[in-house]
């Protein structure tokens, strides 16, 4: 009986330690493209075309002034 409990306990320990492992993660995208290349789908901001660096920078400036600048939000 004690051998059975020891075997079950050892098996449970091995299963618990096996859950601590990390699976390798596949690279889902390339990291060598510039941010302004962007997504080429329907979810991009209106007026911005992927690949245009100047319009990308202008949209960033506008977004910063509208939503992330606390001084412009104070009445």
N, CA, C, O and CB atoms as a CASP TS submission, in Angstrom:
PFRMAT TS
TARGET T0000
AUTHOR 0000-0000-0000
METHOD Language model
MODEL 1
PARENT N/A
ATOM      1  N   UNK     1       0.823  -1.194   0.000  1.00  0.00           N
ATOM      2  CA  UNK     1       0.000   0.000   0.000  1.00  0.00           C
ATOM      3  C   UNK     1       0.868   1.259   0.000  1.00  0.00           C
ATOM      4  O   UNK     1       0.563   2.235  -0.686  1.00  0.00           O
ATOM      5  CB  UNK     1      -0.936  -0.003   1.207  1.00  0.00           C
ATOM      6  N   UNK     2       1.961   1.222   0.785  1.00  0.00           N
ATOM      7  CA  UNK     2       2.813   2.410   0.858  1.00  0.00           C
ATOM      8  C   UNK     2       3.569   2.616  -0.465  1.00  0.00           C
ATOM      9  O   UNK     2       3.851   3.751  -0.848  1.00  0.00           O
ATOM     10  CB  UNK     2       3.813   2.284   2.035  1.00  0.00           C
ATOM     11  N   UNK     3       3.891   1.530  -1.153  1.00  0.00           N
ATOM     12  CA  UNK     3       4.545   1.651  -2.458  1.00  0.00           C
ATOM     13  C   UNK     3       3.603   2.298  -3.478  1.00  0.00           C
ATOM     14  O   UNK     3       4.033   3.094  -4.313  1.00  0.00           O
ATOM     15  CB  UNK     3       5.005   0.265  -2.961  1.00  0.00           C
ATOM     16  N   UNK     4       2.329   1.952  -3.400  1.00  0.00           N
ATOM     17  CA  UNK     4       1.341   2.521  -4.293  1.00  0.00           C
ATOM     18  C   UNK     4       1.198   4.024  -4.044  1.00  0.00           C
ATOM     19  O   UNK     4       1.170   4.818  -4.984  1.00  0.00           O
ATOM     20  CB  UNK     4      -0.008   1.814  -4.116  1.00  0.00           C
ATOM     21  N   UNK     5       1.109   4.400  -2.777  1.00  0.00           N
ATOM     22  CA  UNK     5       1.010   5.819  -2.427  1.00  0.00           C
ATOM     23  C   UNK     5       2.269   6.569  -2.839  1.00  0.00           C
ATOM     24  O   UNK     5       2.189   7.701  -3.315  1.00  0.00           O
ATOM     25  CB  UNK     5       0.766   5.986  -0.920  1.00  0.00           C
ATOM     26  N   UNK     6       3.423   5.952  -2.662  1.00  0.00           N
ATOM     27  CA  UNK     6       4.675   6.573  -3.069  1.00  0.00           C
ATOM     28  C   UNK     6       4.721   6.754  -4.589  1.00  0.00           C
ATOM     29  O   UNK     6       5.172   7.792  -5.075  1.00  0.00           O
ATOM     30  CB  UNK     6       5.867   5.730  -2.593  1.00  0.00           C
ATOM     31  N   UNK     7       4.269   5.775  -5.320  1.00  0.00           N
ATOM     32  CA  UNK     7       4.235   5.866  -6.782  1.00  0.00           C
ATOM     33  C   UNK     7       3.255   6.927  -7.253  1.00  0.00           C
ATOM     34  O   UNK     7       3.563   7.687  -8.171  1.00  0.00           O
ATOM     35  CB  UNK     7       3.867   4.518  -7.389  1.00  0.00           C
ATOM     36  N   UNK     8       2.086   6.990  -6.641  1.00  0.00           N
ATOM     37  CA  UNK     8       1.095   8.000  -7.009  1.00  0.00           C
ATOM     38  C   UNK     8       1.624   9.388  -6.659  1.00  0.00           C
ATOM     39  O   UNK     8       1.455  10.329  -7.436  1.00  0.00           O
ATOM     40  CB  UNK     8      -0.256   7.734  -6.294  1.00  0.00           C
ATOM     41  N   UNK     9       2.259   9.522  -5.502  1.00  0.00           N
ATOM     42  CA  UNK     9       2.821  10.814  -5.087  1.00  0.00           C
ATOM     43  C   UNK     9       3.932  11.262  -6.026  1.00  0.00           C
ATOM     44  O   UNK     9       4.005  12.437  -6.384  1.00  0.00           O
ATOM     45  CB  UNK     9       3.355  10.730  -3.654  1.00  0.00           C
ATOM     46  N   UNK    10       4.795  10.340  -6.426  1.00  0.00           N
ATOM     47  CA  UNK    10       5.878  10.684  -7.348  1.00  0.00           C
ATOM     48  C   UNK    10       5.314  11.079  -8.718  1.00  0.00           C
ATOM     49  O   UNK    10       5.811  12.009  -9.353  1.00  0.00           O
ATOM     50  CB  UNK    10       6.861   9.498  -7.494  1.00  0.00           C
ATOM     51  N   UNK    11       4.287  10.377  -9.163  1.00  0.00           N
ATOM     52  CA  UNK    11       3.661  10.712 -10.436  1.00  0.00           C
ATOM     53  C   UNK    11       3.026  12.100 -10.383  1.00  0.00           C
ATOM     54  O   UNK    11       3.156  12.879 -11.328  1.00  0.00           O
ATOM     55  CB  UNK    11       2.609   9.662 -10.806  1.00  0.00           C
ATOM     56  N   UNK    12       2.344  12.408  -9.290  1.00  0.00           N
ATOM     57  CA  UNK    12       1.745  13.729  -9.142  1.00  0.00           C
ATOM     58  C   UNK    12       2.801  14.822  -9.117  1.00  0.00           C
ATOM     59  O   UNK    12       2.592  15.898  -9.678  1.00  0.00           O
ATOM     60  CB  UNK    12       0.910  13.788  -7.878  1.00  0.00           C
ATOM     61  N   UNK    13       3.925  14.561  -8.477  1.00  0.00           N
ATOM     62  CA  UNK    13       5.015  15.543  -8.450  1.00  0.00           C
ATOM     63  C   UNK    13       5.578  15.772  -9.852  1.00  0.00           C
ATOM     64  O   UNK    13       5.852  16.909 -10.236  1.00  0.00           O
ATOM     65  CB  UNK    13       6.136  15.078  -7.499  1.00  0.00           C
ATOM     66  N   UNK    14       5.749  14.701 -10.610  1.00  0.00           N
ATOM     67  CA  UNK    14       6.260  14.845 -11.971  1.00  0.00           C
ATOM     68  C   UNK    14       5.281  15.601 -12.866  1.00  0.00           C
ATOM     69  O   UNK    14       5.696  16.415 -13.690  1.00  0.00           O
ATOM     70  CB  UNK    14       6.554  13.474 -12.568  1.00  0.00           C
ATOM     71  N   UNK    15       4.003  15.338 -12.709  1.00  0.00           N
ATOM     72  CA  UNK    15       2.999  16.051 -13.497  1.00  0.00           C
ATOM     73  C   UNK    15       2.997  17.526 -13.115  1.00  0.00           C
ATOM     74  O   UNK    15       2.919  18.388 -13.991  1.00  0.00           O
ATOM     75  CB  UNK    15       1.595  15.435 -13.290  1.00  0.00           C
ATOM     76  N   UNK    16       3.082  17.829 -11.827  1.00  0.00           N
ATOM     77  CA  UNK    16       3.089  19.219 -11.378  1.00  0.00           C
ATOM     78  C   UNK    16       4.331  19.953 -11.881  1.00  0.00           C
ATOM     79  O   UNK    16       4.235  21.114 -12.278  1.00  0.00           O
ATOM     80  CB  UNK    16       3.021  19.284  -9.848  1.00  0.00           C
ATOM     81  N   UNK    17       5.486  19.301 -11.871  1.00  0.00           N
ATOM     82  CA  UNK    17       6.700  19.930 -12.369  1.00  0.00           C
ATOM     83  C   UNK    17       6.683  20.065 -13.889  1.00  0.00           C
ATOM     84  O   UNK    17       7.290  20.986 -14.435  1.00  0.00           O
ATOM     85  CB  UNK    17       7.916  19.134 -11.933  1.00  0.00           C
ATOM     86  N   UNK    18       6.009  19.179 -14.557  1.00  0.00           N
ATOM     87  CA  UNK    18       5.900  19.273 -16.010  1.00  0.00           C
ATOM     88  C   UNK    18       5.072  20.476 -16.440  1.00  0.00           C
ATOM     89  O   UNK    18       5.255  20.993 -17.542  1.00  0.00           O
ATOM     90  CB  UNK    18       5.292  18.003 -16.572  1.00  0.00           C
ATOM     91  N   UNK    19       4.172  20.919 -15.590  1.00  0.00           N
ATOM     92  CA  UNK    19       3.350  22.090 -15.910  1.00  0.00           C
ATOM     93  C   UNK    19       4.152  23.380 -15.798  1.00  0.00           C
ATOM     94  O   UNK    19       3.710  24.424 -16.279  1.00  0.00           O
ATOM     95  CB  UNK    19       2.131  22.153 -14.988  1.00  0.00           C
ATOM     96  N   UNK    20       5.309  23.327 -15.179  1.00  0.00           N
ATOM     97  CA  UNK    20       6.124  24.533 -15.023  1.00  0.00           C
ATOM     98  C   UNK    20       6.966  24.846 -16.257  1.00  0.00           C
ATOM     99  O   UNK    20       7.579  25.910 -16.334  1.00  0.00           O
ATOM    100  CB  UNK    20       7.028  24.386 -13.824  1.00  0.00           C
ATOM    101  N   UNK    21       6.998  23.957 -17.192  1.00  0.00           N
ATOM    102  CA  UNK    21       7.817  24.178 -18.379  1.00  0.00           C
ATOM    103  C   UNK    21       7.202  25.215 -19.308  1.00  0.00           C
ATOM    104  O   UNK    21       6.010  25.508 -19.217  1.00  0.00           O
ATOM    105  CB  UNK    21       8.016  22.875 -19.125  1.00  0.00           C
ATOM    106  N   UNK    22       8.004  25.763 -20.189  1.00  0.00           N
ATOM    107  CA  UNK    22       7.523  26.754 -21.143  1.00  0.00           C
ATOM    108  C   UNK    22       7.700  26.209 -22.554  1.00  0.00           C
ATOM    109  O   UNK    22       8.763  25.706 -22.917  1.00  0.00           O
ATOM    110  CB  UNK    22       8.273  28.106 -20.973  1.00  0.00           C
ATOM    111  N   UNK    23       6.658  26.318 -23.323  1.00  0.00           N
ATOM    112  CA  UNK    23       6.712  25.863 -24.701  1.00  0.00           C
ATOM    113  C   UNK    23       7.393  26.927 -25.556  1.00  0.00           C
ATOM    114  O   UNK    23       7.255  28.116 -25.272  1.00  0.00           O
ATOM    115  CB  UNK    23       5.292  25.550 -25.236  1.00  0.00           C
ATOM    116  N   UNK    24       8.111  26.537 -26.577  1.00  0.00           N
ATOM    117  CA  UNK    24       8.715  27.536 -27.460  1.00  0.00           C
ATOM    118  C   UNK    24       7.628  28.317 -28.205  1.00  0.00           C
ATOM    119  O   UNK    24       6.634  27.749 -28.658  1.00  0.00           O
ATOM    120  CB  UNK    24       9.679  26.860 -28.467  1.00  0.00           C
ATOM    121  N   UNK    25       7.841  29.628 -28.319  1.00  0.00           N
ATOM    122  CA  UNK    25       6.863  30.475 -28.979  1.00  0.00           C
ATOM    123  C   UNK    25       7.347  30.816 -30.380  1.00  0.00           C
ATOM    124  O   UNK    25       8.495  31.214 -30.580  1.00  0.00           O
ATOM    125  CB  UNK    25       6.606  31.756 -28.163  1.00  0.00           C
ATOM    126  N   UNK    26       6.473  30.657 -31.319  1.00  0.00           N
ATOM    127  CA  UNK    26       6.821  30.958 -32.708  1.00  0.00           C
ATOM    128  C   UNK    26       6.741  32.465 -32.929  1.00  0.00           C
ATOM    129  O   UNK    26       5.866  33.130 -32.374  1.00  0.00           O
ATOM    130  CB  UNK    26       5.883  30.205 -33.697  1.00  0.00           C
ATOM    131  N   UNK    27       7.631  32.991 -33.721  1.00  0.00           N
ATOM    132  CA  UNK    27       7.613  34.406 -34.054  1.00  0.00           C
ATOM    133  C   UNK    27       6.473  34.657 -35.034  1.00  0.00           C
ATOM    134  O   UNK    27       6.487  34.147 -36.154  1.00  0.00           O
ATOM    135  CB  UNK    27       8.978  34.864 -34.649  1.00  0.00           C
ATOM    136  N   UNK    28       5.490  35.443 -34.611  1.00  0.00           N
ATOM    137  CA  UNK    28       4.292  35.663 -35.424  1.00  0.00           C
ATOM    138  C   UNK    28       4.444  36.799 -36.419  1.00  0.00           C
ATOM    139  O   UNK    28       3.613  36.934 -37.317  1.00  0.00           O
ATOM    140  CB  UNK    28       3.120  35.940 -34.534  1.00  0.00           C
ATOM    141  N   UNK    29       5.461  37.608 -36.292  1.00  0.00           N
ATOM    142  CA  UNK    29       5.638  38.714 -37.210  1.00  0.00           C
ATOM    143  C   UNK    29       7.111  39.033 -37.339  1.00  0.00           C
ATOM    144  O   UNK    29       7.948  38.478 -36.628  1.00  0.00           O
ATOM    145  CB  UNK    29       4.856  39.944 -36.746  1.00  0.00           C
ATOM    146  N   UNK    30       7.407  39.915 -38.235  1.00  0.00           N
ATOM    147  CA  UNK    30       8.802  40.305 -38.384  1.00  0.00           C
ATOM    148  C   UNK    30       9.050  41.576 -37.609  1.00  0.00           C
ATOM    149  O   UNK    30       8.178  42.441 -37.528  1.00  0.00           O
ATOM    150  CB  UNK    30       9.174  40.490 -39.866  1.00  0.00           C
ATOM    151  N   UNK    31      10.213  41.693 -37.048  1.00  0.00           N
ATOM    152  CA  UNK    31      10.565  42.851 -36.246  1.00  0.00           C
ATOM    153  C   UNK    31      11.423  43.833 -37.026  1.00  0.00           C
ATOM    154  O   UNK    31      11.862  44.843 -36.477  1.00  0.00           O
ATOM    155  CB  UNK    31      11.286  42.417 -34.990  1.00  0.00           C
ATOM    156  N   UNK    32      11.663  43.555 -38.275  1.00  0.00           N
ATOM    157  CA  UNK    32      12.563  44.397 -39.047  1.00  0.00           C
ATOM    158  C   UNK    32      11.832  45.418 -39.917  1.00  0.00           C
ATOM    159  O   UNK    32      12.452  46.057 -40.767  1.00  0.00           O
ATOM    160  CB  UNK    32      13.438  43.539 -39.909  1.00  0.00           C
ATOM    161  N   UNK    33      10.529  45.579 -39.718  1.00  0.00           N
ATOM    162  CA  UNK    33       9.794  46.590 -40.464  1.00  0.00           C
ATOM    163  C   UNK    33       9.587  47.821 -39.604  1.00  0.00           C
ATOM    164  O   UNK    33       9.487  47.726 -38.381  1.00  0.00           O
ATOM    165  CB  UNK    33       8.446  46.039 -40.947  1.00  0.00           C
ATOM    166  N   UNK    34       9.525  48.961 -40.239  1.00  0.00           N
ATOM    167  CA  UNK    34       9.309  50.214 -39.513  1.00  0.00           C
ATOM    168  C   UNK    34       7.854  50.314 -39.069  1.00  0.00           C
ATOM    169  O   UNK    34       6.970  49.697 -39.662  1.00  0.00           O
ATOM    170  CB  UNK    34       9.690  51.431 -40.390  1.00  0.00           C
ATOM    171  N   UNK    35       7.616  51.096 -38.020  1.00  0.00           N
ATOM    172  CA  UNK    35       6.265  51.227 -37.480  1.00  0.00           C
ATOM    173  C   UNK    35       5.314  51.861 -38.477  1.00  0.00           C
ATOM    174  O   UNK    35       4.130  51.527 -38.495  1.00  0.00           O
ATOM    175  CB  UNK    35       6.286  52.041 -36.208  1.00  0.00           C
ATOM    176  N   UNK    36       5.804  52.762 -39.301  1.00  0.00           N
ATOM    177  CA  UNK    36       4.924  53.435 -40.243  1.00  0.00           C
ATOM    178  C   UNK    36       4.524  52.548 -41.412  1.00  0.00           C
ATOM    179  O   UNK    36       3.655  52.925 -42.199  1.00  0.00           O
ATOM    180  CB  UNK    36       5.585  54.677 -40.758  1.00  0.00           C
ATOM    181  N   UNK    37       5.142  51.373 -41.543  1.00  0.00           N
ATOM    182  CA  UNK    37       4.696  50.432 -42.571  1.00  0.00           C
ATOM    183  C   UNK    37       3.306  49.919 -42.225  1.00  0.00           C
ATOM    184  O   UNK    37       2.475  49.726 -43.112  1.00  0.00           O
ATOM    185  CB  UNK    37       5.690  49.252 -42.713  1.00  0.00           C
ATOM    186  N   UNK    38       3.055  49.702 -40.963  1.00  0.00           N
ATOM    187  CA  UNK    38       1.733  49.439 -40.437  1.00  0.00           C
ATOM    188  C   UNK    38       1.009  48.236 -40.985  1.00  0.00           C
ATOM    189  O   UNK    38       1.521  47.463 -41.794  1.00  0.00           O
ATOM    190  CB  UNK    38       0.921  50.585 -40.657  1.00  0.00           C
ATOM    191  N   UNK    39      -0.220  48.119 -40.497  1.00  0.00           N
ATOM    192  CA  UNK    39      -1.092  47.034 -40.921  1.00  0.00           C
ATOM    193  C   UNK    39      -1.766  47.418 -42.222  1.00  0.00           C
ATOM    194  O   UNK    39      -2.229  48.546 -42.392  1.00  0.00           O
ATOM    195  CB  UNK    39      -2.141  46.705 -39.838  1.00  0.00           C
ATOM    196  N   UNK    40      -1.813  46.496 -43.104  1.00  0.00           N
ATOM    197  CA  UNK    40      -2.458  46.760 -44.395  1.00  0.00           C
ATOM    198  C   UNK    40      -3.843  46.106 -44.379  1.00  0.00           C
ATOM    199  O   UNK    40      -4.102  45.135 -45.090  1.00  0.00           O
ATOM    200  CB  UNK    40      -1.587  46.216 -45.597  1.00  0.00           C
ATOM    201  N   UNK    41      -4.726  46.671 -43.540  1.00  0.00           N
ATOM    202  CA  UNK    41      -6.084  46.158 -43.445  1.00  0.00           C
ATOM    203  C   UNK    41      -7.052  47.306 -43.209  1.00  0.00           C
ATOM    204  O   UNK    41      -6.660  48.470 -43.290  1.00  0.00           O
ATOM    205  CB  UNK    41      -6.197  45.114 -42.322  1.00  0.00           C
ATOM    206  N   UNK    42      -8.294  47.001 -42.922  1.00  0.00           N
ATOM    207  CA  UNK    42      -9.339  48.015 -42.788  1.00  0.00           C
ATOM    208  C   UNK    42      -9.318  48.721 -41.436  1.00  0.00           C
ATOM    209  O   UNK    42     -10.126  49.625 -41.223  1.00  0.00           O
ATOM    210  CB  UNK    42     -10.689  47.384 -42.999  1.00  0.00           C
ATOM    211  N   UNK    43      -8.440  48.356 -40.524  1.00  0.00           N
ATOM    212  CA  UNK    43      -8.467  48.904 -39.181  1.00  0.00           C
ATOM    213  C   UNK    43      -7.492  50.051 -38.970  1.00  0.00           C
ATOM    214  O   UNK    43      -7.252  50.447 -37.830  1.00  0.00           O
ATOM    215  CB  UNK    43      -8.180  47.830 -38.202  1.00  0.00           C
ATOM    216  N   UNK    44      -6.936  50.582 -40.018  1.00  0.00           N
ATOM    217  CA  UNK    44      -6.023  51.715 -39.882  1.00  0.00           C
ATOM    218  C   UNK    44      -6.832  53.002 -39.817  1.00  0.00           C
ATOM    219  O   UNK    44      -7.990  53.039 -40.232  1.00  0.00           O
ATOM    220  CB  UNK    44      -5.007  51.761 -41.058  1.00  0.00           C
ATOM    221  N   UNK    45      -6.213  54.056 -39.293  1.00  0.00           N
ATOM    222  CA  UNK    45      -6.864  55.348 -39.153  1.00  0.00           C
ATOM    223  C   UNK    45      -7.161  55.939 -40.521  1.00  0.00           C
ATOM    224  O   UNK    45      -6.373  55.797 -41.456  1.00  0.00           O
ATOM    225  CB  UNK    45      -5.995  56.305 -38.332  1.00  0.00           C
ATOM    226  N   UNK    46      -8.294  56.597 -40.625  1.00  0.00           N
ATOM    227  CA  UNK    46      -8.680  57.211 -41.899  1.00  0.00           C
ATOM    228  C   UNK    46      -7.695  58.333 -42.240  1.00  0.00           C
ATOM    229  O   UNK    46      -7.323  59.118 -41.368  1.00  0.00           O
ATOM    230  CB  UNK    46     -10.141  57.762 -41.833  1.00  0.00           C
ATOM    231  N   UNK    47      -7.285  58.406 -43.469  1.00  0.00           N
ATOM    232  CA  UNK    47      -6.360  59.438 -43.900  1.00  0.00           C
ATOM    233  C   UNK    47      -4.907  59.018 -43.845  1.00  0.00           C
ATOM    234  O   UNK    47      -4.036  59.736 -44.336  1.00  0.00           O
ATOM    235  CB  UNK    47      -6.548  60.646 -43.075  1.00  0.00           C
ATOM    236  N   UNK    48      -4.637  57.892 -43.267  1.00  0.00           N
ATOM    237  CA  UNK    48      -3.248  57.411 -43.204  1.00  0.00           C
ATOM    238  C   UNK    48      -3.119  56.192 -44.096  1.00  0.00           C
ATOM    239  O   UNK    48      -3.942  55.279 -44.043  1.00  0.00           O
ATOM    240  CB  UNK    48      -2.822  57.070 -41.736  1.00  0.00           C
ATOM    241  N   UNK    49      -2.083  56.188 -44.912  1.00  0.00           N
ATOM    242  CA  UNK    49      -1.824  55.052 -45.792  1.00  0.00           C
ATOM    243  C   UNK    49      -0.548  54.366 -45.328  1.00  0.00           C
ATOM    244  O   UNK    49       0.452  55.036 -45.069  1.00  0.00           O
ATOM    245  CB  UNK    49      -1.707  55.502 -47.283  1.00  0.00           C
ATOM    246  N   UNK    50      -0.565  53.050 -45.218  1.00  0.00           N
ATOM    247  CA  UNK    50       0.645  52.334 -44.784  1.00  0.00           C
ATOM    248  C   UNK    50       1.819  52.619 -45.704  1.00  0.00           C
ATOM    249  O   UNK    50       1.696  52.558 -46.928  1.00  0.00           O
ATOM    250  CB  UNK    50       0.386  50.828 -44.731  1.00  0.00           C
ATOM    251  N   UNK    51       2.952  52.929 -45.104  1.00  0.00           N
ATOM    252  CA  UNK    51       4.168  53.183 -45.857  1.00  0.00           C
ATOM    253  C   UNK    51       4.522  54.653 -45.989  1.00  0.00           C
ATOM    254  O   UNK    51       5.627  54.978 -46.423  1.00  0.00           O
ATOM    255  CB  UNK    51       4.041  52.595 -47.202  1.00  0.00           C
ATOM    256  N   UNK    52       3.614  55.551 -45.627  1.00  0.00           N
ATOM    257  CA  UNK    52       3.883  56.979 -45.716  1.00  0.00           C
ATOM    258  C   UNK    52       4.373  57.487 -44.370  1.00  0.00           C
ATOM    259  O   UNK    52       3.585  57.649 -43.438  1.00  0.00           O
ATOM    260  CB  UNK    52       2.623  57.751 -46.167  1.00  0.00           C
ATOM    261  N   UNK    53       5.654  57.735 -44.268  1.00  0.00           N
ATOM    262  CA  UNK    53       6.257  58.124 -42.998  1.00  0.00           C
ATOM    263  C   UNK    53       5.763  59.487 -42.526  1.00  0.00           C
ATOM    264  O   UNK    53       5.514  59.663 -41.333  1.00  0.00           O
ATOM    265  CB  UNK    53       7.767  58.139 -43.123  1.00  0.00           C
ATOM    266  N   UNK    54       5.619  60.441 -43.417  1.00  0.00           N
ATOM    267  CA  UNK    54       5.189  61.778 -43.017  1.00  0.00           C
ATOM    268  C   UNK    54       3.768  61.781 -42.461  1.00  0.00           C
ATOM    269  O   UNK    54       3.504  62.429 -41.448  1.00  0.00           O
ATOM    270  CB  UNK    54       5.281  62.729 -44.196  1.00  0.00           C
ATOM    271  N   UNK    55       2.854  61.070 -43.106  1.00  0.00           N
ATOM    272  CA  UNK    55       1.487  61.033 -42.584  1.00  0.00           C
ATOM    273  C   UNK    55       1.432  60.266 -41.261  1.00  0.00           C
ATOM    274  O   UNK    55       0.609  60.584 -40.402  1.00  0.00           O
ATOM    275  CB  UNK    55       0.535  60.390 -43.613  1.00  0.00           C
ATOM    276  N   UNK    56       2.283  59.274 -41.086  1.00  0.00           N
ATOM    277  CA  UNK    56       2.370  58.541 -39.828  1.00  0.00           C
ATOM    278  C   UNK    56       2.783  59.480 -38.704  1.00  0.00           C
ATOM    279  O   UNK    56       2.167  59.484 -37.638  1.00  0.00           O
ATOM    280  CB  UNK    56       3.365  57.370 -39.945  1.00  0.00           C
ATOM    281  N   UNK    57       3.812  60.268 -38.934  1.00  0.00           N
ATOM    282  CA  UNK    57       4.280  61.195 -37.905  1.00  0.00           C
ATOM    283  C   UNK    57       3.228  62.258 -37.605  1.00  0.00           C
ATOM    284  O   UNK    57       3.063  62.650 -36.450  1.00  0.00           O
ATOM    285  CB  UNK    57       5.589  61.860 -38.342  1.00  0.00           C
ATOM    286  N   UNK    58       2.521  62.727 -38.618  1.00  0.00           N
ATOM    287  CA  UNK    58       1.466  63.725 -38.403  1.00  0.00           C
ATOM    288  C   UNK    58       0.332  63.142 -37.566  1.00  0.00           C
ATOM    289  O   UNK    58      -0.183  63.813 -36.672  1.00  0.00           O
ATOM    290  CB  UNK    58       0.920  64.235 -39.751  1.00  0.00           C
ATOM    291  N   UNK    59      -0.059  61.906 -37.842  1.00  0.00           N
ATOM    292  CA  UNK    59      -1.109  61.263 -37.050  1.00  0.00           C
ATOM    293  C   UNK    59      -0.662  61.058 -35.612  1.00  0.00           C
ATOM    294  O   UNK    59      -1.472  61.191 -34.696  1.00  0.00           O
ATOM    295  CB  UNK    59      -1.504  59.923 -37.671  1.00  0.00           C
ATOM    296  N   UNK    60       0.603  60.738 -35.394  1.00  0.00           N
ATOM    297  CA  UNK    60       1.100  60.598 -34.027  1.00  0.00           C
ATOM    298  C   UNK    60       1.041  61.931 -33.288  1.00  0.00           C
ATOM    299  O   UNK    60       0.620  61.981 -32.132  1.00  0.00           O
ATOM    300  CB  UNK    60       2.536  60.060 -34.031  1.00  0.00           C
ATOM    301  N   UNK    61       1.458  63.008 -33.946  1.00  0.00           N
ATOM    302  CA  UNK    61       1.395  64.334 -33.316  1.00  0.00           C
ATOM    303  C   UNK    61      -0.038  64.707 -32.958  1.00  0.00           C
ATOM    304  O   UNK    61      -0.298  65.226 -31.872  1.00  0.00           O
ATOM    305  CB  UNK    61       1.995  65.399 -34.246  1.00  0.00           C
ATOM    306  N   UNK    62      -0.949  64.446 -33.858  1.00  0.00           N
ATOM    307  CA  UNK    62      -2.358  64.758 -33.615  1.00  0.00           C
ATOM    308  C   UNK    62      -2.908  63.936 -32.462  1.00  0.00           C
ATOM    309  O   UNK    62      -3.625  64.462 -31.611  1.00  0.00           O
ATOM    310  CB  UNK    62      -3.187  64.513 -34.875  1.00  0.00           C
ATOM    311  N   UNK    63      -2.583  62.662 -32.426  1.00  0.00           N
ATOM    312  CA  UNK    63      -3.080  61.793 -31.362  1.00  0.00           C
ATOM    313  C   UNK    63      -2.519  62.208 -30.014  1.00  0.00           C
ATOM    314  O   UNK    63      -3.231  62.168 -29.011  1.00  0.00           O
ATOM    315  CB  UNK    63      -2.725  60.338 -31.650  1.00  0.00           C
ATOM    316  N   UNK    64      -1.277  62.598 -29.977  1.00  0.00           N
ATOM    317  CA  UNK    64      -0.667  63.036 -28.725  1.00  0.00           C
ATOM    318  C   UNK    64      -1.344  64.305 -28.231  1.00  0.00           C
ATOM    319  O   UNK    64      -1.620  64.428 -27.037  1.00  0.00           O
ATOM    320  CB  UNK    64       0.844  63.267 -28.905  1.00  0.00           C
ATOM    321  N   UNK    65      -1.613  65.236 -29.111  1.00  0.00           N
ATOM    322  CA  UNK    65      -2.244  66.498 -28.711  1.00  0.00           C
ATOM    323  C   UNK    65      -3.688  66.300 -28.271  1.00  0.00           C
ATOM    324  O   UNK    65      -4.150  66.978 -27.354  1.00  0.00           O
ATOM    325  CB  UNK    65      -2.191  67.497 -29.856  1.00  0.00           C
ATOM    326  N   UNK    66      -4.395  65.399 -28.897  1.00  0.00           N
ATOM    327  CA  UNK    66      -5.805  65.201 -28.552  1.00  0.00           C
ATOM    328  C   UNK    66      -6.003  64.424 -27.259  1.00  0.00           C
ATOM    329  O   UNK    66      -6.776  64.842 -26.397  1.00  0.00           O
ATOM    330  CB  UNK    66      -6.505  64.486 -29.670  1.00  0.00           C
ATOM    331  N   UNK    67      -5.322  63.312 -27.120  1.00  0.00           N
ATOM    332  CA  UNK    67      -5.662  62.411 -26.025  1.00  0.00           C
ATOM    333  C   UNK    67      -4.634  62.244 -24.945  1.00  0.00           C
ATOM    334  O   UNK    67      -4.987  61.861 -23.829  1.00  0.00           O
ATOM    335  CB  UNK    67      -5.950  61.120 -26.559  1.00  0.00           C
ATOM    336  N   UNK    68      -3.379  62.511 -25.221  1.00  0.00           N
ATOM    337  CA  UNK    68      -2.352  62.197 -24.244  1.00  0.00           C
ATOM    338  C   UNK    68      -1.691  63.437 -23.663  1.00  0.00           C
ATOM    339  O   UNK    68      -0.755  63.312 -22.873  1.00  0.00           O
ATOM    340  CB  UNK    68      -1.314  61.321 -24.867  1.00  0.00           C
ATOM    341  N   UNK    69      -2.146  64.622 -24.026  1.00  0.00           N
ATOM    342  CA  UNK    69      -1.574  65.844 -23.500  1.00  0.00           C
ATOM    343  C   UNK    69      -2.507  66.370 -22.423  1.00  0.00           C
ATOM    344  O   UNK    69      -3.582  66.881 -22.736  1.00  0.00           O
ATOM    345  CB  UNK    69      -1.352  66.899 -24.623  1.00  0.00           C
ATOM    346  N   UNK    70      -2.114  66.253 -21.156  1.00  0.00           N
ATOM    347  CA  UNK    70      -2.973  66.653 -20.054  1.00  0.00           C
ATOM    348  C   UNK    70      -3.188  68.159 -20.022  1.00  0.00           C
ATOM    349  O   UNK    70      -4.224  68.613 -19.537  1.00  0.00           O
ATOM    350  CB  UNK    70      -2.384  66.189 -18.742  1.00  0.00           C
ATOM    351  N   UNK    71      -2.253  68.940 -20.518  1.00  0.00           N
ATOM    352  CA  UNK    71      -2.418  70.384 -20.497  1.00  0.00           C
ATOM    353  C   UNK    71      -3.537  70.840 -21.429  1.00  0.00           C
ATOM    354  O   UNK    71      -4.211  71.828 -21.140  1.00  0.00           O
ATOM    355  CB  UNK    71      -1.117  71.061 -20.880  1.00  0.00           C
ATOM    356  N   UNK    72      -3.742  70.146 -22.529  1.00  0.00           N
ATOM    357  CA  UNK    72      -4.816  70.525 -23.441  1.00  0.00           C
ATOM    358  C   UNK    72      -6.169  70.055 -22.923  1.00  0.00           C
ATOM    359  O   UNK    72      -7.194  70.528 -23.412  1.00  0.00           O
ATOM    360  CB  UNK    72      -4.559  69.952 -24.832  1.00  0.00           C
ATOM    361  N   UNK    73      -6.216  69.152 -21.963  1.00  0.00           N
ATOM    362  CA  UNK    73      -7.460  68.635 -21.446  1.00  0.00           C
ATOM    363  C   UNK    73      -7.956  69.421 -20.239  1.00  0.00           C
ATOM    364  O   UNK    73      -9.117  69.278 -19.857  1.00  0.00           O
ATOM    365  CB  UNK    73      -7.298  67.190 -21.086  1.00  0.00           C
ATOM    366  N   UNK    74      -7.124  70.233 -19.637  1.00  0.00           N
ATOM    367  CA  UNK    74      -7.524  71.015 -18.474  1.00  0.00           C
ATOM    368  C   UNK    74      -8.382  72.194 -18.931  1.00  0.00           C
ATOM    369  O   UNK    74      -7.956  72.946 -19.807  1.00  0.00           O
ATOM    370  CB  UNK    74      -6.281  71.510 -17.683  1.00  0.00           C
ATOM    371  N   UNK    75      -9.593  72.381 -18.356  1.00  0.00           N
ATOM    372  CA  UNK    75     -10.454  73.492 -18.797  1.00  0.00           C
ATOM    373  C   UNK    75      -9.961  74.844 -18.337  1.00  0.00           C
ATOM    374  O   UNK    75     -10.585  75.863 -18.634  1.00  0.00           O
ATOM    375  CB  UNK    75     -11.856  73.288 -18.299  1.00  0.00           C
TER
END
